[in-house]
């Protein structure tokens, strides 16, 4: 038996809130909520029940019942991070709360509930000449969950993290109060995430969805950008061989290789100063090979050719996407000057072409990101951190100190440069991720992953970097950075009902 | 690979990404019609989805989940439409649909499946060679006098149970189309029996294999090298089901492929029709589930490497274009697409043994599709499967829709 069962009288109270169709404590229903997530080392503990509220009001009532009877609870939409739950918890699955409440073209924001997916919101916006950057998830992920998480994405060089697009929001606090935050709290509408006084956004912003955040967000407004591309995605072909072709005189992917990582960094910084490029990034190279392949065998055939390892370890991807051909021509000329000054060379055209055929819909609609999971299902972004562009490159340079032994033991794929550094807001900040692939079918993967995380965190601490794994040892990292973890714990205690 | 344990790699590889429930990114068209899994859209809990069913399969296989009536009903709620499978395979190397089918087969092996209604259908097929329990002697009553039949031809028209007994007009239109295109063919007469699709999809594998072996013997005995069928379910079963269990070395064509060929070579010449705006529904077994199954035995090595290489069925090469080409070739017909089309088509609700156990759900699914068809502004819904015909006509009546349903063979016959 997995779950601690819910007392029948409590079940009945919850059932009265949502109706019998939307609550269950049956083992066969709960089975779908206790499968390990992609980067998890353990199965989620058994839930006592899953409940599907249809509104913020129902959600609030459920939270209050849980508090009254001392039940642990958590909310989800995209099913990730459930392994952090305790046995016997009540799982609130918010997928029925899936309304787009408003799309305001004039002031460029949209108000949504948690169950709205990228694949639902984005096409509605494109029709109205609007868009937003898509954080790095698949099309079926919750937009709200993305916006309250860290929200890094491949186009943040020319834009920003998606959590910087967050505006007013509605929130159920851990004690069950339904609160409005930002400008909404003052009856001023949804346009701003901050009200008078200190920002409270940190309370709801988790690093991994709700992992680390408080309460339940039931509505958010997000800021929108102007979209001057086609109103309907021009997809061709059948799965998995889709092509999405945006106008060629305004969209193109370039990939340049450089003699050193320092040259990659300098080129990135110069492009930021020149404010050109929608996406500029030192990209994952093994990951990107996986993204453009049709099967694991296809990946291995390409990877074993050695071409990617030869061409891409110190490469810079540049995606130019402009509103007019004239803008495109200008940006391309500036880009070529900067690349030339830093001794960059185009990579093998067969590689560039592959990305050009695929990355439009990768960057703009993020349509197949889950292909990174194809090589065995195990995937983890081991380093996730934000700092200056230069600092992120310093973090990257010490990766060889710990990664090679795991490659030699074949515990992860042989891709020591499979990290990405993405500048944000034209280089004012940057983000690093070291992505590793491991095989969920290997019995030792939890142990190996834990060992990898440990070594990565130790290396970072040794060098005084904060770009450690989210699963790293916060107690050790915290003193380096104003004892943030102690403060974090104090805040959590203050809100604990 | 047919046993449930053969799909452990799929079960372990699932990352809960949700692609089995949602339309593919390049196909996204709006908030509405973005879900592609009928059971998930209707019942909401994630257990009702490709993801949930493979999670359940793993727990059963590993002994953590015990059989109970509700679990069996959940497993048999799936329409086996394969939308989850194709969407998952756009990004992963997993066999979601085959895992669900293997799960049903395990339920049968363990004496916990199928549901009584499915057993009754199996008995009808055993006794009468059709799932409706109608006399076998009536099977070829549909064949109109004057049909040109070539007894020596190696090409056979296979009507299928639904066309033969319930919708003979489809079978009549099909043979008339074959005659009009000048194709020589024969029919199997009393030798034709059910293809066995409902046995396969409900996990009654022993009965299905017996049916497949019987049919294959018949085809060989009659010198058949090519089968033509107008039923999508038969088509998908011959191509995707039979090769799993028998040496199906016979070419299988759907009538739409034959007609498209006749149109492109000028053997059929459509005349203008009064203006008609139509939308086309891709039957699951003619579209995403119709790729030929190529048996694979091998090892899945570290990091997903399949040795020897596997031929995947990702829905890429379903019969999507032939019916559309036919419709475009008829002057006066305007074809408009539904948001969920081709490999992302939403099921009609008629598959997986569901209509016999949960007709309300079948009606709900068909009504959802009718609403989607109406949203295109079309006045007619066209498809090419007698099971879709049943589902849609019932839903059109129930929802009082203005749409009219056409089997594609009817439209093309009117035009030539």
Interface residues (C-beta under 8 A of the other chain):
Chain A: X2 X21 X22 X24 X26 X27 X28 X29 X30 X31 X32 X33 X34 X35 X37 X38 X50 X52 X78 X79 X80 X93 X95 X96 X100 X116 X117 X118 X119 X120 X121 X122 X123 X124 X127 X138 X139 X140 X141 X232 X233 X235 X238 X239 X240 X241 X242 X244 X294 X295 X296 X297 X299 X300 X361 X365 X366 X367 X368 X369 X370 X371 X373 X374 X375 X376 X377 X379 X410 X413 X437 X439 X440 X441 X442
Chain B: X8 X9 X12 X13 X14 X15 X16 X17 X18 X19 X21 X22 X23 X24 X25 X26 X27 X28 X29 X30 X31 X34 X44 X45 X46 X47 X49 X51 X52 X55 X56 X58 X59 X64 X65 X66 X68 X70 X71 X74 X86 X87 X89 X90 X91 X92 X93 X300 X302 X303 X304 X305 X306 X309 X310 X312 X314 X315 X316 X317 X318 X320 X342 X343 X344
